[in-house]
Amino acid sequence: MCGECGYRAAQKHHLSRHMRTHTGEKPFKCDQCDFSAAQKSSLDNHTVAKHTGEKPHMCGECGYRTANKTHLSRHMRTHTGEKPYKCDQCDYSATVKHHLIDHQIRHSGEKPYMCEVCGYRTAQKFNLSRHMRIHTEEKPYKCDQCNYSASERSKLDKHLAKHTGKKVYKCDDCGYRTAKKSNFSRHMRTRQKCNFKRANLIKNFGEKPYLCGECGYRTAKKDHLTEHLKIHTGEKPFMCGECGYRSAHKCHLSEHMKTHTGEKPFKCDQCDYSAAQKTHMDRHIVAKHSDEKPYICGECGYRTTQKAHLSQHMRIHTGEKPYKCDQCDYTVAHKSSLNDHMLKHTGENPYKCGECGYKTAKKANLFRHMRTHTGEKPYKCDQCDYSAAQKCALDQHMRKHTGEKPYMCGPPEFTVIGAQVGRERQCETIPQGLSGRSGKHGRQTGLRRDGRATLGSCNSVSGTRKKTTTKK
């Protein structure tokens, strides 16, 4: 345990690494510049990014390349739409952890970033950077076609419309579009159906006059701003009468209700499949009725029909484990694995056999157990009629065909032709220097050729004595 902050770790080297966050120690030095790092992986990333110019990690979707595995993993979320970082106070989720940290400041009301010139405070660092340009008059966004420069990117985008002819200003009432703000304001004044107040706002603030004072979000419609503000207030007015689930948005509650009603309005026109959500149906069509696998891993060539599967696969390469247990140091790449792990803390065994009352924490264990009642043996030998309820039993059976002899009794001179888990027999000869219980060493001393202990016995398989080969 860390004496500074109470952090606990299962392994000593994890604690040693953590302590560097308090001491500031950076033992890993770059031999080409002054850079130093607290972790070797950070130094490796620095060397590749700054000194080799190499970008070995590539996105199979768009060809994006990067020197850093974690950057690729983060980039993949722009394709998959995955947002693994969830706010525990509202429905907000983010693709990047620091976005979640910024968001959570809004719930606390804290505004840690302050302008030293005028005292302006904000919850987000980039808002302060943008504000400072008022004092410095810095205009970092330059037009590459004229001398125009702007303090904000959005202003440059609107300016570029003058060169491209793009019509960025649109009237929601009639569809009129124009590239010039002045033309748009004039149009809004002449429209009888347009609300005068709204036209005035648009004249002053552009196409999106409704502004969130918390985060700078802008929208063209007042009701959109009202919905957005629920992110900051944490308000969840829509509640499920069945289970108490609450949501900030009515559409989210409608989706949730289908879990109770079993309603599946989206039907597949090629099979009997139906789904509660359109996105589920779209995934089904691609996965089951199309040979297309449009999502490809730039690292190894793995292909899949679903964006989410590619995102999960990429963690094999990046080593990223975004799902963290809040009760111990356990981290994992997939949410389902975290759910399984959490059962170890609760002691809960939610999966129960209706035949005999057997309970387990894992669904896979229940499926395996059910075969003791059904007699199902899904694992088939492709060389004879043998079948097994479990894969490990089939693997053991296959050695009869291959002649493999993986089990070794004691020193290398004692080799066993066969073995069976859970059986223990008296050995006729106990090798010198090998101890056992009452002259037995079946479960205690059976060894593989690589030196690992096994559960095999020495002399007997299925009650039939087999010869041991002894080299004198």
Secondary structure, DSSP 8 states (H G I E B T S, - for coil): --TTT----SSHHHHHHHHHHHH----EE-SSSS-EESSHHHHHHHHIIIII----EEBTTT--EES-HHHHHHHHHHHH----EE-SSSS-EESSHHHHHHHHHHHHT---EE-TTT--EES-HHHHHHHHHHHH----EE-SSSS-EESSHHHHHHHHHHHH----EE-TTT--EES-HHHHHHHHHH-TTS-HHHHHHHHHH-S--EE-TTT--EES-HHHHHHHHHHHH----EE-TTT--EESSHHHHHHHHHHHH----EE-SSSS-EESSHHHHHHHHHHHH-----EEBTTT--EES-HHHHHHHHHHHH----EE-SSSS-EESSHHHHHHHHHHHH----EE-TTT--EES-HHHHHHHHHHHH----EE-SSSS-EESSHHHHHHHHHHHH----EEESSTTEEES---TT---B-S---TT---BTTB-HHHHEEETTS-B-S--SSEETTEE--EEE--
